[in-house]
Amino acid sequence: MLKIKAIRPELLTLLASGFFLLAFNQALWQHLLHITHADGQGWLLRGAFVLLILAVFNLALTLLAFRRVLKPTLTVLLLCGAGAAYFMNQYGTLINKEMLRNIAETNPSEAFDLLSLKFAAYLLLLGVLPSWLVWQTPVNYRVWHRELLSKAAVMTGCVALLGGVALANYQGLSSLFRNHHELRLMVTPSNIVSATSGYLREQLASAKQPFQLVASDALKAPSWQAHPRKSLTVLVVGESARAENFGLLGYARNTTPELSQEDDLISFDNVYSCGTETAVSVPCMFSNMGRDGYKSAIAKNQDSLLDVLQRAGLNVLWRDNQAGCKGACDRVILEDLSQGHDPALCNSEECFDEILLSNLQAYIDNLQQDSVLVLHQMGSHGPEYFKRYPKAFEKFTPVCASNALNECTREEIVNAYDNTILYTDHVLATLIDLLRKNQDQLDSGMLYLSDHGESLGEYNLYLHGAPYLMAPEQQRHVSMFAWFSKGYQRDFNVSSQCLRDEHERPLSHDNLFHSMLGLLQVDTQAYDARLDLFANCRSQSTEALALTHGKNDKTRVTQPARHSG
């Protein structure tokens, strides 16, 4: 049996600090080499940075170096650090509060997609094995007063080292930290501790936050009385669909062959997301806070857009094929279709997005009131893009058939991702065909908007979830399309041609809340016309449009609804 000599706690904390630096921070060191000069001054700066991190690690662990505290703490840090190192090395992930929230709110299916033998190896070699060694190592603690004196001496030495290194390299280090805020999110395991602390504070604040009504005065505008038929507005929430890879938005590949045939489709070229992960973007886009004012703790405890529409008298249904609505649909009817049993669209793990259209004709046939239907896609969620579409849509080959994206070629990753866009194109075109088929008896409209984009290896980043201010364009620039039946354009007084003329107008998730209120003619003090993307085109429904529906329909052209606020 392995017998390990007893050591002092000061030595154990120093060894652990050194192990953290060497085992968990490969991505950090690669980035540091990239952003500093390869000359004598650059190497001096790198050395100073390493000493700073080592001193900080050792100082923090010394504060925890007590019997019954140190070993459990090291075990947690080792296991979490091993997991973090895997995702940082594999996908270029940065660890912050938002990423931790994303992990906490990920469903089992999404989490399973991220697991691999390589992940297991990281946990075993960098987490489980070192933890076992920690527990096998006897620690020789002193009597309490001598232990405190020893810790004070070590901490004094760490502080002195920190001060000396900082003073000797002040200009270089201050410039490094000022210009590269991402460094603090790459230092493992301190980034885990910081993210966990921020997430727990957010959850505590959310628990204390009283529930707030939004737009409690919401009512259908008088113009609804002139609507001759029931209406259905479909809002499709896309997933990880970056604008850059849509043929309709200028991509070199024709990834949108079916939508390209839709003469009445409106594409918006310049749309940006509220966040870079679903856990932020979805609740944010359905809130009235906007990206700059968004706070997760508040969003969880106030009405969403769907609550307001429901209060105004619209029937609201959320159909989900992903990880839920992140609170946006908590008080409306939810249909979770992600675990369906249709053998043509589902397997033992998940369903393709066409499941969202199942029985939709029956839903339309039984529509009793004006309704809003939200379809939440699995879309282009990674890393296993090859699972997001039926085999018939694997047009671009070869594809990456693994979740270890850094082991695939860039071509294989992009091919698999482009196939997911090709399938989304088919799903949206099928939806439009269904709505068009019913346009003689129902006014219908569709708005598609992705929650965030995706990185496919640009800047050595994969997937999404980078801090917004540091995130590349690919994670923030999203796709948006709209389609309205002729009757919908007439009765909701919106001009497709006008919207088409404004396709380059700068837009974001901030516009969704107010645009839906304006489009659906909901009167409320909460409405802000400046954020309504349809406002400029609401008075341009032409007489010619009415004439296409017959001479008698001409009287049904309504004036723009008046909105207070």
Rosetta blueprint (number, residue, H / E / L):
1 M L
2 L L
3 K L
4 I L
5 K L
6 A L
7 I E
8 R L
9 P H
10 E H
11 L H
12 L H
13 T H
14 L H
15 L H
16 A H
17 S H
18 G H
19 F H
20 F H
21 L H
22 L H
23 A H
24 F H
25 N L
26 Q H
27 A H
28 L H
29 W H
30 Q H
31 H H
32 L H
33 L H
34 H H
35 I H
36 T L
37 H L
38 A L
39 D L
40 G H
41 Q H
42 G H
43 W H
44 L H
45 L H
46 R H
47 G H
48 A H
49 F H
50 V H
51 L H
52 L H
53 I H
54 L H
55 A H
56 V H
57 F H
58 N H
59 L H
60 A H
61 L H
62 T H
63 L H
64 L L
65 A L
66 F L
67 R L
68 R L
69 V L
70 L H
71 K H
72 P H
73 T H
74 L H
75 T H
76 V H
77 L H
78 L H
79 L H
80 C H
81 G H
82 A H
83 G H
84 A H
85 A H
86 Y H
87 F H
88 M H
89 N H
90 Q H
91 Y H
92 G L
93 T L
94 L L
95 I L
96 N L
97 K H
98 E H
99 M H
100 L H
101 R H
102 N H
103 I H
104 A H
105 E L
106 T L
107 N L
108 P H
109 S H
110 E H
111 A H
112 F H
113 D H
114 L L
115 L L
116 S L
117 L H
118 K H
119 F H
120 A H
121 A H
122 Y H
123 L H
124 L H
125 L H
126 L H
127 G H
128 V H
129 L H
130 P H
131 S H
132 W H
133 L H
134 V H
135 W H
136 Q H
137 T L
138 P L
139 V E
140 N L
141 Y L
142 R L
143 V L
144 W H
145 H H
146 R H
147 E H
148 L H
149 L H
150 S H
151 K H
152 A H
153 A H
154 V H
155 M H
156 T H
157 G H
158 C H
159 V H
160 A H
161 L H
162 L H
163 G H
164 G H
165 V H
166 A H
167 L H
168 A H
169 N L
170 Y H
171 Q H
172 G H
173 L H
174 S H
175 S H
176 L H
177 F H
178 R H
179 N H
180 H L
181 H H
182 E H
183 L H
184 R H
185 L H
186 M L
187 V L
188 T L
189 P L
190 S H
191 N H
192 I H
193 V H
194 S H
195 A H
196 T H
197 S H
198 G H
199 Y H
200 L H
201 R H
202 E H
203 Q H
204 L H
205 A H
206 S H
207 A H
208 K H
209 Q L
210 P L
211 F L
212 Q E
213 L L
214 V L
215 A L
216 S L
217 D L
218 A L
219 L E
220 K E
221 A L
222 P H
223 S H
224 W H
225 Q H
226 A H
227 H L
228 P L
229 R L
230 K L
231 S E
232 L E
233 T E
234 V E
235 L E
236 V E
237 V E
238 G E
239 E L
240 S L
241 A L
242 R E
243 A H
244 E H
245 N H
246 F L
247 G H
248 L H
249 L H
250 G L
251 Y L
252 A L
253 R L
254 N L
255 T L
256 T L
257 P L
258 E L
259 L H
260 S H
261 Q H
262 E L
263 D L
264 D L
265 L L
266 I E
267 S E
268 F E
269 D E
270 N E
271 V E
272 Y E
273 S L
274 C L
275 G L
276 T L
277 E L
278 T H
279 A H
280 V H
281 S H
282 V H
283 P H
284 C H
285 M H
286 F L
287 S L
288 N L
289 M L
290 G H
291 R H
292 D H
293 G H
294 Y L
295 K L
296 S H
297 A H
298 I H
299 A H
300 K L
301 N L
302 Q E
303 D L
304 S L
305 L H
306 L H
307 D H
308 V H
309 L H
310 Q H
311 R H
312 A L
313 G L
314 L L
315 N E
316 V E
317 L E
318 W E
319 R E
320 D E
321 N L
322 Q L
323 A L
324 G L
325 C L
326 K L
327 G L
328 A L
329 C L
330 D L
331 R L
332 V L
333 I E
334 L E
335 E E
336 D E
337 L L
338 S L
339 Q L
340 G L
341 H L
342 D L
343 P L
344 A L
345 L L
346 C E
347 N L
348 S L
349 E L
350 E L
351 C E
352 F L
353 D H
354 E H
355 I H
356 L H
357 L H
358 S L
359 N L
360 L H
361 Q H
362 A H
363 Y H
364 I H
365 D H
366 N L
367 L L
368 Q L
369 Q L
370 D L
371 S E
372 V E
373 L E
374 V E
375 L E
376 H E
377 Q L
378 M L
379 G L
380 S L
381 H L
382 G L
383 P L
384 E L
385 Y H
386 F H
387 K H
388 R L
389 Y L
390 P L
391 K H
392 A H
393 F H
394 E L
395 K L
396 F L
397 T L
398 P L
399 V L
400 C L
401 A L
402 S L
403 N L
404 A L
405 L H
406 N H
407 E H
408 C L
409 T L
410 R H
411 E H
412 E H
413 I H
414 V H
415 N H
416 A H
417 Y H
418 D H
419 N H
420 T H
421 I H
422 L H
423 Y H
424 T H
425 D H
426 H H
427 V H
428 L H
429 A H
430 T H
431 L H
432 I H
433 D H
434 L H
435 L H
436 R H
437 K H
438 N L
439 Q L
440 D L
441 Q L
442 L L
443 D E
444 S E
445 G E
446 M E
447 L E
448 Y E
449 L E
450 S E
451 D L
452 H L
453 G L
454 E L
455 S E
456 L E
457 G L
458 E H
459 Y H
460 N H
461 L L
462 Y E
463 L E
464 H L
465 G L
466 A L
467 P L
468 Y L
469 L L
470 M L
471 A L
472 P L
473 E H
474 Q H
475 Q H
476 R H
477 H E
478 V E
479 S E
480 M E
481 F E
482 A E
483 W E
484 F E
485 S L
486 K H
487 G H
488 Y H
489 Q H
490 R H
491 D H
492 F L
493 N L
494 V L
495 S L
496 S H
497 Q H
498 C H
499 L H
500 R H
501 D H
502 E L
503 H L
504 E L
505 R L
506 P L
507 L E
508 S E
509 H H
510 D H
511 N H
512 L H
513 F H
514 H H
515 S H
516 M H
517 L H
518 G H
519 L H
520 L L
521 Q L
522 V E
523 D E
524 T L
525 Q L
526 A L
527 Y L
528 D L
529 A H
530 R H
531 L H
532 D L
533 L L
534 F L
535 A H
536 N H
537 C H
538 R L
539 S L
540 Q L
541 S L
542 T L
543 E H
544 A H
545 L H
546 A H
547 L H
548 T L
549 H L
550 G L
551 K H
552 N H
553 D H
554 K H
555 T H
556 R H
557 V L
558 T L
559 Q L
560 P L
561 A L
562 R L
563 H L
564 S L
565 G L
